[in-house]
């Protein structure tokens, strides 16, 4: 590493909740179960505890009234919104709470005078994993994953993947008190992992493995007898991009103030700022063709075609300083970056400008 070598981390292997299994996580909540279509008059009841690891929706339909239209006679089927099929069918409606999955229980209260159900009555219930594993990689360090004990989070990449960088941001691990190992292995078995290296506890934590592992499975292994749970605002496990060219005279840091200005009818100007954000400028005097190609690849990866937004990335401005110049930011002038042909020295490369994503401590 060189003092002026900037590292960019944008290709997070952790990009879906299906890739992470937490030993425990804080309970989420569900909204009220509601009739969204149909004529039945039974009152739906439900618990609000939810132990799933992502936001979802439960769907219920009355699938038979052959035995009758009352509670205890009609049956229903249910599924998660993102399921490919029904989880269960022919379940008898009941006046007592019945478990359907991930902490959710449902029941119905009969109507005094009218039919409780009609065939195809449709009920829905939104559930939210307030502190679930989806918060580990959502690009917002202020949404927190939280366990209910100091335990593990296991990652399955589906195939062997190289890891050259690990970042934990906005966590509750305590310097001088907590420990946390990053482990990698060929199987989901952790007696003696192939790779096991301690992370240096700081805020943020950034770790460049001394011998980068290429394994299918990875695990965070925290220990702390004083904590009752672990929490993380953002986790990155993947690879970094380091260009051949070093930043020219390091980087520049500044601030921008967001607000408004008004002028009265007498010509008096009133300005008020509402927020402050840190801005960083990375300057390059020259770049090799391979460097430009790498940054164009990074630009394509950061453009989210679904949300039409530029996804955040981690930028380590001085990769020799531990984590003191690590920022989670958005590449602001990505549209201005381009490749200049027939210029062997790549002079006049645009500065790279980044705006920090605000971080609030847990």
HUKA-V193202 format. One record per backbone hydrogen bond with DSSP energy under -1.0 kcal/mol. CO is the residue of the C=O (numbers start at 1). NH is the residue of the N-H. E is the energy in kcal/mol with one decimal. If there is no record, write none. Layout:
<<CO;NH;E> <CO;NH;E>>
This chain:
<<2;5;-2.3> <4;247;-2.2> <5;319;-1.7> <7;316;-3.1> <8;241;-3.1> <9;314;-2.5> <10;12;-1.3> <13;15;-1.3> <16;19;-1.9> <17;20;-1.4> <19;156;-2.5> <21;154;-2.9> <28;50;-1.1> <29;128;-3.4> <34;124;-2.4> <37;122;-3.1> <43;109;-2.4> <45;107;-2.3> <48;30;-1.2> <50;28;-4.3> <53;134;-1.1> <56;127;-2.4> <57;81;-2.7> <58;125;-2.1> <59;79;-1.9> <60;123;-3.0> <61;77;-2.6> <62;120;-2.6> <64;75;-2.3> <69;117;-1.8> <70;73;-2.3> <70;74;-2.1> <74;93;-2.6> <75;63;-1.3> <75;64;-1.3> <76;91;-2.7> <77;61;-2.3> <78;87;-2.1> <78;88;-1.4> <79;59;-2.8> <80;83;-1.9> <88;78;-1.9> <91;76;-2.6> <94;108;-2.4> <98;106;-2.3> <101;104;-1.8> <102;51;-2.4> <104;100;-2.6> <104;101;-1.1> <105;47;-2.1> <106;98;-2.5> <107;45;-3.3> <109;43;-2.8> <115;41;-2.0> <116;42;-2.2> <118;121;-2.0> <121;62;-2.1> <122;36;-2.8> <122;37;-1.4> <123;60;-2.8> <124;34;-2.5> <125;58;-3.3> <126;31;-3.1> <127;56;-2.3> <128;29;-2.4> <128;130;-1.5> <129;132;-1.8> <131;146;-1.9> <132;135;-1.8> <133;136;-1.7> <136;235;-3.4> <140;143;-1.6> <145;232;-1.7> <146;26;-3.5> <149;151;-1.5> <152;23;-2.4> <153;220;-2.1> <154;21;-2.8> <155;218;-2.1> <161;215;-1.3> <165;238;-2.2> <166;207;-2.6> <167;236;-2.4> <168;205;-2.5> <169;233;-2.2> <169;234;-1.6> <174;177;-2.0> <174;178;-3.1> <179;223;-2.6> <180;199;-3.1> <181;221;-2.6> <182;197;-2.2> <183;219;-2.5> <184;195;-2.3> <185;217;-2.2> <187;189;-2.2> <195;184;-2.1> <197;182;-2.8> <205;168;-2.1> <207;166;-2.1> <213;163;-2.1> <215;161;-2.2> <216;157;-2.6> <217;185;-2.0> <218;155;-3.2> <219;183;-2.7> <220;153;-1.2> <221;181;-1.9> <223;179;-2.2> <230;147;-2.5> <231;172;-1.3> <232;145;-2.9> <234;169;-2.8> <236;167;-2.7> <237;13;-2.6> <238;164;-2.4> <238;165;-2.0> <241;8;-2.6> <252;281;-2.7> <254;279;-2.3> <256;277;-2.4> <258;274;-4.1> <258;275;-1.8> <260;272;-2.5> <262;270;-3.7> <264;267;-1.9> <268;264;-3.0> <270;262;-3.2> <272;260;-2.4> <275;258;-2.9> <277;256;-2.6> <278;356;-2.3> <279;254;-3.0> <280;354;-2.8> <281;252;-2.6> <282;352;-2.7> <283;248;-3.8> <288;292;-1.9> <289;293;-2.3> <290;294;-2.1> <291;295;-2.2> <292;296;-2.3> <293;297;-2.0> <294;298;-2.1> <295;299;-2.5> <296;300;-2.0> <297;301;-1.9> <298;302;-1.7> <299;303;-1.0> <302;311;-3.1> <304;308;-2.0> <309;304;-2.7> <313;329;-2.8> <314;9;-3.1> <315;327;-2.4> <316;7;-2.1> <318;321;-1.8> <321;324;-1.2> <323;326;-1.6> <325;317;-2.1> <327;315;-2.7> <328;357;-3.5> <329;313;-2.7> <330;355;-2.2> <333;336;-1.2> <343;346;-1.2> <352;282;-3.0> <353;332;-2.2> <354;280;-2.9> <355;330;-2.4>>
